């Protein structure tokens, strides 16, 4: 006989969160991050990893305090993911093999510039136009480089995580731009709802800040150029916002069916109540100005959760600090929540303090959303001194706020038309 206490409004298994781990530019671990985030402290600083002289953007949220064996995005991303998974599994009380699937959000992988230059130097001379790829392959055959090979394989991070933590089945690696972290969580939720597993390890990581990454985003006019002082650059929903601050980080959430979690005596931290995703075909990097896909995404998450707009007590905004995206997100939220958005729902942006952690953002912000409900503390939006008169929001300006929150909406709207929203609740019902 089915126990309806563990089923949602559509008869699916309720998905609980039993463990969380996080790393951002603020520090390592949930306690350190949460303390600094709620204190309104910024983790943004001048980039020291490489020379930024002559670059329009010289700041970021690099994570340089976790040791890596090689200076590349794969090793950094793996190290961040590994550390957050260790923390999350410890909190969940899971030892030994995880024995459930792994869903990993990872950044796009390509060789770092210094690795490409080194390979080019030892490649044979060019014999005809456009033969660089053939020359590089010849150089690799002549002298194999396992470190370089590991650094250019998209699936290497998830395979190493699967081996270390004993996950079950083929690990899934995904990349849906800035929505990736939320998408990884959604895949874990769906696996449990469909009865394919009782638990899932969902990880999102991004250690990809490099000269090329900064230059590419700068060429899109996406990055803030307000370098001095760094901690003041990210100012979501403010009138003088001029772009996002690129950052690194990772987060892991242990998901379990509520029934399985209760049966083993786990501490339930929160519930992933609903997931919504919609594609935006308007432009490769810009969101549809009318916010239509974002509106549909939020509504889909609420419908999946079986909750009305009135149930949401806090919105963890995508809030990138770009002129266009902040305006689009405000319009989308206003369309869904109406006048209540202006003075009835606190809506803050973690990115004002940690920057935009790109692939990891959706999961990092999901962790902070659950922590908001657990602690009764809403983190602020810092650097909010000159409000945009066209965006009328309660952004929890500059200082944290104590409030009892039982349901949170977290938005992730990414490049390539990737939109995802999560609804999380404190209790199952």
N, C-alpha and C positions, 0 to 999 in steps of 0.2 A: 504493500500500500504506500502511495506517495505521501510524504510529509510536506504539506503545503507551506509550512513555516520556512522552508528553504527554497521556495519557488517565487519568482517575481510575478508581475501582473499578466505576463504572457505564458506562464507555466514553465519558464526556463530556470535553471539553477541560478541562484543569487551568487554573485562573484564578490568575494571579500578580499581585502588587502591585509596581509598578515606580516609583511616585512617591507622596510623601505631603506634605501641607502642613497646618498647624494654627495656629489663633489661639484663645486663651482669655484670661481675666482675668489669667493669669500673664504673658502677653506674646505677641509675634508670632514665629512660626517654630518649627520643631520643636526646634532646638537649645536655644533659650531656654526653651521650655516643658518639655522633658525635664529640663534641668538643675535647674529650680526644683521640678518635680514630684517628682523623686527625692530632692531635698533636704528634702522635707516642707514646702515653703513654700506658704502660702495666698494666693490671689488675691482673697479676699473682703474687701470694704471698705464703708464707708458710701456710700450712693448720693448722688451730687452732681448728677446729670443733671436732677433735679427736686426740689422741696421735699417732704420726707417728714414734716414736722411733723404730729403727730397720728396717724400711721400706726403700726400694731402692728409692722410689719416695715420697717426702715430700711436694710437691708443688701442687698448683692447682688454679683454678679460682672460688673458692667457693663464693656464694652470701650469706652473713651472715647479711646483713643490712635490710632485710625484715622480720618482726616478724612472727613467726609461732606458733600455739598452741601446737604442738607436734613435736619432733625431728625425722621426717621420710621423706622419699622421696615424698610421696603423698602430705603431707601438704606443703612442700617446693615448689613442682612443681605447686600445685594449687595456692599458694600465688603469685608466679611469673607470672603465666598465668593471674590471676585476675587483677593484677596491669597493665600489658601490654594491656589487653583488655579495661580497663577503659581509658587508654591514647588514644588508637586507636579510640574508639567510640567517645570520646570527640573531637578529631581532625576531624572525619568524620561528626560531628554534628548530631549524632543519639542519641536521648533520648528515654527513655521508652523501651518497648520490642523491641528486634532486629528484630524479625519476619523473620528470615531466618535460614538456617541450620548451625550447628556448626561442624567443622572438626578440631579435636584435635590430634596433635602429642605428645605422652606422653612416658616416659621411661618405660621399663619393671618393673613391680611392684613385690616385694617380701619383706617379713618381714626383718627389720633391725636386726643385730646380737643381740643387747641388748634386743630387744623384744622377739626373739626366746629363749634366755637364761632365761628371766623372765618367759616365758610360760613353759619351761622345768622344772623350779624349782617347779612350782605348779602342774605339771602333776602327775598322780598316778605312782607308781613304775612299772618298766617294768616286764612283765610276760613271754614274749617270744621274740626272736630276730625279729627285723624289725617292732615292734609295735608302733614306735614313733608317727606315724600319728594318730593312734587310741587314744593314750594317750593324744595327744594335743587336739583332738576333745572333749575328755572327760573333760579336764580342762576348755575348753571354754564353754561347756554346764553347768558345775558347777558354773562358774562365768563369765558371758558374759562380753566382753570388747569392747564397741562400737568404741573406738579410734583405737584399734588394727584391728578391722574388716574393718574400713574405710581405714586403711593403706595398706590393702592387696587386695583391689578390684581394678582391672585395670580400670573399667569404672567410678570410683567414681569422678575423677577430672572433666571429661566432664559433668557428671550429675549435679554437683554443679555449673559449669559454665553456663550450660543451664538454670538452675533455676534462677541464679543471673541476667543473661542478657536477658532472655526471648527469647531464640532461638526457632526455629520451628522444629518439628519432632524429631526423635530419634537422639541424638548426636552420631557422629562417632568418635571413638578413634582408632588410628592406631599407629603402631610402625614398621618402616622400617629402623631401625638402624640409621646411620648418615644421611640418605636421608629423614628421617621422616618429617622434616620441609618443605622441598620442595614438598613432596608427599601430605601433608595436603593442601598446596596451589593449587596443581594440581587438587585435588578433588573438591575444591571450584570453580576453573576455569571450570571444566567439568560440574558441576551442573548448572552453569550460561549459559554455551554454549548450553547445552541441553534443555534450557528453563524450567528447574525445579524450578528455583528461580531467583529473580532479584538481590539478595545479599547473601553473605556467610561470616561467621565469621571464619577465619582460624587462629588457635593458635598452637604454638609449645612451649613446655616447658620442662625443665630438671633441677631438683634439687636433683639429685640422687648420689652425691658424698658421699661415705661412706667408711669405712675401706675395706669392701668386694669388692666394685667397684674398688678401687685403686689396691688392691691385685690381683684381676682377670685380669685387664688390664696389670699389671706388669708381671704376669705369661705368658702373650702372647708376652712379650717383645715389647709392643706397646707404653709404656710411656717413656718420657724423664727421665733420672736419673741425669741430669745436674741441681742439686738443688740450686747451689750457683753461682750467685744470681738468684732468681726465675724469675725475669723479663727478663732474657737473655735466658731462656731455649727453648722457641719456636722460631725456626729459619727456617721457610719453605724455601726450595730450596737452602739452604746453604750446604756447604760441610760437616760440622760437626754436622748436624742435627742427632738426635738419637731417636726421638719419639715424640708423641704429648703430650700436657699438658691438662689434664682433667679439664673440667670447667662446669659451670652452667650458665643458662640464659633462657630467654623466649622472644618471639616476637609474636605480633598479627598484622594481616593485614585485613582490611575491604575491601572485594571485592564486586564490583557492576557491573552490566551491564552498559556500558558507557551511553546508552540511559536513564536508570533510574537515574544515577548519575547526568547527565545534567539536566534532568527534575526537580529534586528537588533542583538544584542550588548548588550541592556539588563541592568542590574543587578537581579536579583530580590531583593526585600526580604522577601517572605513569600508565603504562599499562602492564599487564601480557600477553605478546604477544605469547609466545610459551612454551610448556612443552614437555620434552622427558624423557622416562624411559626405561631402559633395564636391564635384569637380567644377572648376571655373575655366571656361574656354576663352575668356576675354583676351588674355595676353600671356606671354611666357613668364613675365616677372611682375606684371601689375594685376591688381585685383579689379574685378568689375566695379566701376564707380557707383552703380546703384546698389551694390551690396547684396544682390539677389542670391548668389551661391552661399554667401556667409549666413544670410538669413535662413536659408533652407537647411544649412548645416546645424545651426543652433536649434531650430525647430525639430529636426530629426533626432537630435540628442535628447531633447525633452520628451518627445513622443516615445523613444526607445526606453526612457526611464519611467514612463508612465506618470510624469509630473507636469503640473501646470507652471506657467511663468511665475505665479505668485509664490511657489515653493522655494525658489532660489533666493538664498540669503546673502550671497557674495559671488561676484564674478572675478575670476582671475583672468584678466584681459590678455590678449596677445600683445597689445601695447608696445609696439616696436620702437616708437619714437620717430618714425618716418612720417613726413607730412601727409602723404596720400593714404597709407595704410591705417593710421590712427583715425583719420576722418571716415574711411570706409567702415571700419569696425564700429565706430560710434553710431553711424547711421543704421547698421545692421542690428545692433543691440537696441537702439531706439525703436526700430520697427517691431521688434519682438516684445520688448518690455514696456514700451510706451512711456508715459509721464513718470511712472514709478522709477525709471532709470535715473532721473535727475536728482532725486533726493531720498529715494527709498532703498536703493541697493548700492552698497559700497562696491567699487570697481577699481582695483589697483593693478599695477604692473610690476611684477618682480624684475623685469628687464631694466627698470630704472636703476637697480643696484647691481645686478649680475650681468647685465648686457644680454645680447641675444646669443644663446648657446646653440642656435641652429638645429642640427639633427636631434640634439638632446632636449630641446626646450619643452616640448609637450610633456615629457616624463618628469623633468625637473619641476615644472610648475604643477604637475599632478601631485607630486610629493608635498609641495608647499601648500597646496589646496587642502589636502587631507590633514596636514599639520595645523592649518587654520581652524578646522573643525575640532580637532583634538584639544587644542590649547585655548580656544576662545579668543584668539588674537588675530586681527586682520593686519597683514603687513602693509606698509605705506607705499605710496608712489613718491619718491624723493625728487628733488630738483623742480618741484612744482611751485614756482614763484610768479609766473606770468601766464595765467590760464588762457587757453584759446577760447575766445568768446563764442565761437561756432560749435564748441564741444562742451556741453553742459553736463558734467559728470561729478559724482562724489568719488573722487580718486583716492580718498584717504590721504590727503595731502601731507607729506613730509614726516608725519609721526604715526606710529601704530595706533590701533584702536581696539579696545576690548569689546567683544560682541559674541553672543551665542549664535553660531551658524550651524545649521543642520543639513544644508544642501548647497553645493558649489557648482558653478559652471566654469569650465576652463576652455578657452579658445586657442586654437593654433591654425593660423592661416598662412600658407607657404607659397613660395614661387612655384610656377608650373601649374597653378590652379588647384593646389592640394589644400583642402580645408577639412579640419577635424575639430570636433568639440566633444568634451567629456562632461558628464554629470556625475558627481560623486556625493554620497550622503554619509552622514555619521552613523546612522542605524539602518538596518535592512528594510524596515517597514516604512 
